[in-house]
Amino acid sequence: MGEWHETHGRHILLDIWDAEPELLNDLAAVQETMLEAADAAGAAVVGNMFHRFPVQGLSGVVLLAESHISVHTFPEHGYAAFDIFTCGEHVDPDAACDHIVRRFGGERYVKRFDRGLAGGIAERPVAPLSSASAS
């Protein structure tokens, strides 16, 4: 296998419960909040895409030069799942998380991860399946 590289990614999984269903179903408001969160983090936005589902709920991603911020909303449950992944020392994913929490309110649960070889601990990549064994 190739050389194993250390990365400096920080990854936050943010669950928000008891948010206003109307807000979770408002594509423009969710998109604006996520773009503002990227700005608050000091990240460079390179694109975004959002999709509203026919009955309710939406999914979206803000693509950053430093990684991404994504969301899946479930208005019928007052729930949204955000994923904030940033690389580089100049970007602050906690600032993005704080902005999202201020906007949506509700109960929140956060899990933080250092991605890569943080602290010298990481799993090695799994060898790809050979084409013969994949069929």
Summary of the structure (lengths in Angstrom):
residues: 135
radius of gyration: 17.0
end to end distance: 22.2
largest distance: 51.8
contacts: 388
relative contact order: 0.29
helix: 30%
strand: 36%
